Amino acid sequence: MHNEYTSSLLTDRYELTMLDAAIKSGIVARKAVFEVFARSLPPGRRFGILCGNQRLVELLERFRFCD
């Protein structure tokens, strides 16, 4: 059993569907671009600022499925 944190449970079905399509179409080895977004801003806010990018990068670097 691994004690290492895994972020794979943060994945939803859409990402898995996109991965499956990339594998089937043969483009799985290509570089991909992903976005981080918020569904809505609090009332009265016209823009948002993304901070903590390093934490996001670390989560992506450790992302994997394990037994």
Secondary structure as the mmCIF struct_conf table of DSSP 4:
data_model
#
loop_
_struct_conf.conf_type_id
_struct_conf.id
_struct_conf.beg_label_comp_id
_struct_conf.beg_label_asym_id
_struct_conf.beg_label_seq_id
_struct_conf.end_label_comp_id
_struct_conf.end_label_asym_id
_struct_conf.end_label_seq_id
BEND BEND1 GLU A 4 GLU A 4
HELX_RH_3T_P HELX_RH_3T_P1 SER A 8 LEU A 10
HELX_RH_AL_P HELX_RH_AL_P1 ARG A 13 SER A 25
TURN_TY1_P TURN_TY1_P1 GLY A 26 GLY A 26
TURN_TY1_P TURN_TY1_P2 VAL A 28 ALA A 29
BEND BEND2 ARG A 30 ARG A 30
BEND BEND3 ARG A 39 ARG A 39
HELX_LH_PP_P HELX_LH_PP_P1 LEU A 41 PRO A 42
TURN_TY1_P TURN_TY1_P3 PRO A 43 GLY A 44
HELX_RH_AL_P HELX_RH_AL_P2 ASN A 53 ARG A 62
#
